[in-house]
Amino acid sequence: MRSYLDFEKSVAELEAKVDELKALSAGGGGVELGEDIARLEEKARLALVDLYKSLTPWQRALVARHPQRPHARDLIEGMITDFTPLAGDRGFAEDEAVIGGLGRFKGQSVCVIGQEKGFDTTSRLKHNFGMAKPEGYRKAVRLMELADRFGVPLITLVDTAGAFPGIEAEERGQAQAIAVSTETCLSLGVPIVALIVGEGGSGGAIAIATANRVLMMEHAIYSVISPEGAASILWRDAAKAQEAATNMRITAADLLKLGVIDAIVKEPAGGAHRDPTAAIAAASEAIEESLGQFSGMEPTAIRDARAEKFLAIGRML
């Protein structure tokens, strides 16, 4: 069953009418409603397209968090064949907020690391809502080093509100784990392509998104802190999250202008959650194009290009 966001009320009403007419038509009784259904479906489609052309940053944040939006596991299942998951940090524990392993992308061997939020209460608790603990980032480092050792490209799928802020995570060295993961990204001699799938929150995201190419889904968000967190700090009022979202420049269009990301992956009308298959296909095509840019490059050149990319962010010419 489709879930609607608050600002989609007008579209929800039109699509509800379409469903009613379809039910009447299916019930028989000689009622021919084909033309009425087609007319309403087109009206709903155009209303959806118009609505998504002018989303505010806060509305995009809501779309990025939509419960039916494709997650890392969906992307892996849709893009990667012969996937072999790998678990554990070889030091403390397995962290299911971070999933990863080896597989084939378009026939090419790759390593994949993704942040998984989960889909329902049970899976969200299992994956800790995509908020990794130190062992999650240490697992990511283990997989990065594995990719480098075997000379295979690395694909990372970013979708987290941020690293887990609990006391136990701090006790086990959360800040150091994030720093080491970021440093490891910079040190690899294989190409890294990162895709911001939904939320890209703070150091929890950058730890696996320090890549040669950073792609971003059209309605994803990427920021140093959540809008609610920024509002609480700046105004001591989480209700000002909408204002914070606007001022923080968290959308794909803003971040492309600022040079923080390299490309935007278009989503189907109404967001990736309306047509996950099409969204995953678009993401796959963008990742393939990005990886192709590094074909035949020497490890040193790949490493230097990545470092220069991040040094150039915010540089005044």
C-alpha positions as CSV (number, residue, x, y, z in Angstrom):
1,M,0.0,0.0,0.0
2,R,1.4,3.4,-1.0
3,S,2.2,5.8,1.8
4,Y,1.7,9.5,1.2
5,L,3.6,12.5,2.7
6,D,1.6,15.4,4.2
7,F,2.3,17.7,1.2
8,E,1.1,15.1,-1.2
9,K,-2.6,15.4,0.0
10,S,-3.9,16.7,-3.4
11,V,-2.3,13.8,-5.3
12,A,-3.5,11.3,-2.7
13,E,-7.1,12.5,-3.2
14,L,-6.9,12.1,-6.9
15,E,-5.4,8.7,-6.8
16,A,-8.0,7.6,-4.2
17,K,-10.7,8.6,-6.7
18,V,-9.0,6.6,-9.4
19,D,-9.0,3.5,-7.1
20,E,-12.7,4.0,-6.4
21,L,-13.6,4.2,-10.1
22,K,-11.4,1.1,-10.8
23,A,-13.3,-0.8,-8.0
24,L,-16.6,0.3,-9.5
25,S,-15.6,-0.8,-13.0
26,A,-14.3,-4.1,-11.7
27,G,-17.6,-4.7,-9.9
28,G,-19.4,-5.0,-13.2
29,G,-23.0,-3.9,-13.6
30,G,-22.4,-2.6,-17.1
31,V,-20.7,0.6,-15.9
32,E,-18.0,1.7,-18.4
33,L,-15.6,4.0,-16.7
34,G,-12.5,3.6,-18.8
35,E,-12.4,7.2,-20.1
36,D,-13.0,8.7,-16.7
37,I,-10.3,6.5,-15.1
38,A,-7.8,7.5,-17.8
39,R,-8.6,11.2,-17.4
40,L,-8.2,11.1,-13.7
41,E,-5.0,9.1,-13.9
42,E,-3.5,11.7,-16.2
43,K,-4.7,14.5,-13.9
44,A,-3.0,12.8,-10.9
45,R,0.2,12.2,-12.9
46,L,0.4,15.9,-13.9
47,A,-0.4,17.0,-10.4
48,L,2.5,14.8,-9.1
49,V,4.9,16.1,-11.7
50,D,4.0,19.8,-10.9
51,L,4.3,19.2,-7.2
52,Y,7.7,17.6,-7.3
53,K,9.1,20.4,-9.6
54,S,8.9,22.9,-6.7
55,L,9.7,20.9,-3.6
56,T,11.2,22.9,-0.7
57,P,14.4,21.6,0.9
58,W,12.3,20.4,3.9
59,Q,9.9,18.5,1.6
60,R,12.9,16.9,-0.1
61,A,14.2,15.8,3.4
62,L,10.8,14.1,4.0
63,V,11.1,12.4,0.6
64,A,14.6,11.3,1.4
65,R,13.3,9.6,4.6
66,H,10.2,8.0,3.0
67,P,9.8,4.6,4.5
68,Q,9.2,3.0,1.1
69,R,12.3,4.5,-0.5
70,P,14.8,2.0,-1.9
71,H,17.6,1.2,0.6
72,A,21.1,-0.1,0.2
73,R,19.9,-3.7,0.2
74,D,17.5,-3.0,-2.6
75,L,20.3,-1.4,-4.7
76,I,22.6,-4.3,-4.0
77,E,19.9,-6.8,-5.0
78,G,19.1,-4.8,-8.1
79,M,22.6,-4.0,-9.3
80,I,25.0,-6.6,-8.0
81,T,25.2,-10.2,-9.1
82,D,27.0,-13.1,-7.4
83,F,27.0,-11.0,-4.2
84,T,28.8,-12.5,-1.3
85,P,28.2,-10.6,2.0
86,L,31.0,-10.3,4.5
87,A,30.5,-9.6,8.2
88,G,32.4,-8.5,11.3
89,D,35.2,-6.1,12.0
90,R,37.6,-8.8,13.2
91,G,38.0,-6.9,16.4
92,F,34.7,-6.6,18.4
93,A,31.4,-7.5,16.6
94,E,29.2,-7.4,13.6
95,D,27.3,-4.2,13.0
96,E,24.3,-4.6,10.7
97,A,23.9,-0.9,10.2
98,V,26.7,-1.4,7.6
99,I,26.3,-4.2,5.0
100,G,28.9,-5.1,2.4
101,G,30.7,-7.7,0.4
102,L,32.0,-8.7,-3.0
103,G,30.1,-9.2,-6.2
104,R,29.8,-8.3,-9.9
105,F,28.5,-5.0,-11.3
106,K,27.9,-5.1,-15.0
107,G,30.2,-8.1,-15.2
108,Q,33.0,-6.4,-13.3
109,S,34.2,-7.5,-9.9
110,V,33.5,-4.9,-7.2
111,C,33.3,-4.4,-3.5
112,V,30.2,-2.8,-2.1
113,I,29.6,-1.1,1.2
114,G,26.1,0.3,2.2
115,Q,24.3,1.8,5.2
116,E,21.0,0.0,5.7
117,K,18.2,1.5,7.7
118,G,15.7,-1.3,7.6
119,F,12.0,-1.3,6.4
120,D,9.8,-2.1,9.4
121,T,10.2,-2.0,13.2
122,T,12.0,-5.4,13.4
123,S,14.5,-4.7,10.6
124,R,15.1,-1.1,11.7
125,L,16.0,-2.3,15.2
126,K,18.2,-5.0,13.6
127,H,20.1,-2.4,11.5
128,N,20.0,0.3,14.2
129,F,18.2,2.6,11.8
130,G,21.4,2.8,9.7
131,M,23.4,4.5,12.4
132,A,26.7,2.6,12.6
133,K,28.8,2.1,15.7
134,P,32.7,1.9,15.6
135,E,32.6,-1.7,14.6
136,G,30.6,-0.8,11.6
137,Y,33.2,1.7,10.4
138,R,35.9,-0.8,11.2
139,K,34.1,-3.4,9.1
140,A,33.9,-0.8,6.3
141,V,37.7,-0.2,6.6
142,R,38.3,-4.0,6.4
143,L,36.3,-4.1,3.1
144,M,38.0,-1.1,1.7
145,E,41.4,-2.7,2.3
146,L,40.1,-5.9,0.7
147,A,39.0,-4.0,-2.4
148,D,42.5,-2.4,-2.6
149,R,44.3,-5.7,-2.1
150,F,42.3,-7.3,-4.9
151,G,42.3,-4.2,-7.1
152,V,38.5,-4.0,-7.5
153,P,36.5,-0.8,-7.6
154,L,34.5,0.2,-4.5
155,I,30.9,1.3,-4.6
156,T,29.5,2.9,-1.4
157,L,25.8,3.5,-0.7
158,V,25.2,6.2,1.8
159,D,21.9,6.4,3.8
160,T,22.2,7.4,7.4
161,A,21.0,10.1,9.7
162,G,24.5,10.0,11.3
163,A,26.8,7.7,13.3
164,F,25.3,6.2,16.4
165,P,25.7,8.7,19.3
166,G,25.3,6.3,22.2
167,I,27.7,6.2,25.2
168,E,28.9,2.7,24.2
169,A,29.9,3.9,20.8
170,E,32.0,6.7,22.3
171,E,33.6,4.3,24.7
172,R,34.7,2.1,21.8
173,G,36.2,5.0,19.8
174,Q,33.5,6.3,17.5
175,A,35.4,9.5,16.4
176,Q,38.6,7.6,15.7
177,A,36.7,4.9,13.7
178,I,35.1,7.5,11.5
179,A,38.4,9.3,11.0
180,V,40.2,6.1,10.1
181,S,37.5,5.1,7.7
182,T,37.7,8.6,6.0
183,E,41.5,8.3,5.9
184,T,41.3,4.8,4.4
185,C,39.0,6.1,1.6
186,L,41.6,8.7,0.7
187,S,44.4,6.1,0.7
188,L,42.9,3.6,-1.7
189,G,44.4,3.1,-5.2
190,V,41.1,1.8,-6.6
191,P,38.3,4.1,-7.8
192,I,35.5,4.8,-5.3
193,V,32.0,5.8,-6.4
194,A,29.6,6.9,-3.6
195,L,25.9,7.3,-4.0
196,I,23.9,9.3,-1.5
197,V,20.7,7.2,-1.5
198,G,18.5,9.0,1.0
199,E,20.1,10.8,3.9
200,G,23.8,11.6,4.1
201,G,24.3,12.7,7.6
202,S,27.5,14.2,9.0
203,G,30.7,12.2,9.6
204,G,28.6,9.0,9.6
205,A,28.2,9.6,5.8
206,I,31.5,11.1,4.9
207,A,33.3,8.1,6.4
208,I,32.3,6.0,3.4
209,A,31.6,8.9,0.9
210,T,35.1,10.3,0.5
211,A,35.1,9.1,-3.1
212,N,36.4,9.9,-6.5
213,R,32.9,10.5,-7.7
214,V,30.0,11.4,-5.3
215,L,26.6,10.9,-6.9
216,M,23.3,11.9,-5.3
217,M,19.8,10.8,-5.9
218,E,17.6,13.8,-6.9
219,H,15.6,13.9,-3.7
220,A,18.3,12.8,-1.3
221,I,19.8,15.2,1.3
222,Y,23.5,15.6,2.4
223,S,24.5,17.7,5.4
224,V,26.8,18.1,8.4
225,I,23.8,17.8,10.7
226,S,20.0,17.1,10.4
227,P,17.7,20.1,10.0
228,E,16.1,19.2,13.3
229,G,19.5,19.1,15.0
230,A,20.6,22.4,13.5
231,A,17.4,24.1,14.6
232,S,17.8,22.8,18.1
233,I,21.4,24.2,18.3
234,L,20.8,27.5,16.5
235,W,17.3,28.5,17.8
236,R,16.8,25.9,20.6
237,D,13.6,25.0,18.7
238,A,13.4,21.8,16.6
239,A,10.2,23.2,15.1
240,K,12.4,25.5,13.0
241,A,13.7,22.5,11.1
242,Q,12.1,23.8,7.8
243,E,14.0,27.1,8.1
244,A,17.2,25.2,8.9
245,A,16.8,22.9,5.9
246,T,16.5,25.9,3.6
247,N,19.5,27.7,5.0
248,M,21.8,24.6,5.2
249,R,21.8,23.9,1.4
250,I,21.2,20.2,1.8
251,T,19.6,19.4,-1.6
252,A,21.3,17.8,-4.6
253,A,20.9,20.9,-6.7
254,D,22.6,23.2,-4.1
255,L,25.4,20.7,-3.4
256,L,26.1,20.3,-7.1
257,K,26.5,24.1,-7.5
258,L,28.8,24.1,-4.4
259,G,31.0,21.3,-5.9
260,V,30.3,19.0,-3.0
261,I,28.8,16.3,-5.3
262,D,29.6,15.5,-8.9
263,A,26.3,14.5,-10.4
264,I,22.6,14.1,-9.7
265,V,20.7,10.9,-10.4
266,K,17.2,11.7,-11.7
267,E,14.4,9.9,-9.9
268,P,11.0,8.9,-11.3
269,A,8.1,11.4,-11.0
270,G,7.1,11.4,-7.3
271,G,10.3,10.1,-6.0
272,A,12.3,6.8,-6.0
273,H,9.7,5.1,-3.7
274,R,7.1,5.3,-6.5
275,D,9.1,3.3,-8.9
276,P,12.1,1.6,-7.2
277,T,13.0,-0.4,-10.2
278,A,13.4,2.7,-12.4
279,A,15.3,4.5,-9.7
280,I,17.8,1.6,-9.2
281,A,18.3,1.4,-13.0
282,A,19.1,5.1,-13.1
283,A,21.5,4.7,-10.2
284,S,23.2,1.7,-11.9
285,E,23.7,3.7,-15.1
286,A,25.2,6.6,-13.3
287,I,27.6,4.4,-11.3
288,E,28.7,2.6,-14.5
289,E,29.4,5.9,-16.2
290,S,31.4,7.1,-13.2
291,L,33.5,4.0,-12.9
292,G,34.2,4.1,-16.6
293,Q,36.0,7.4,-16.1
294,F,38.8,5.7,-14.2
295,S,39.3,2.7,-16.5
296,G,43.0,2.2,-17.1
297,M,44.2,4.8,-14.6
298,E,47.1,4.0,-12.4
299,P,46.5,3.7,-8.6
300,T,48.6,6.8,-7.8
301,A,46.6,8.9,-10.3
302,I,43.3,7.6,-8.9
303,R,44.4,8.5,-5.3
304,D,45.7,11.9,-6.3
305,A,42.5,12.8,-8.2
306,R,40.5,11.9,-5.1
307,A,42.6,14.0,-2.8
308,E,42.5,17.0,-5.2
309,K,38.7,16.7,-5.5
310,F,38.2,17.2,-1.8
311,L,41.0,19.9,-1.5
312,A,39.2,21.9,-4.2
313,I,35.9,22.0,-2.3
314,G,35.3,25.6,-1.1
315,R,38.6,26.8,-2.6
316,M,38.3,30.4,-3.7
317,L,39.7,31.1,-7.2
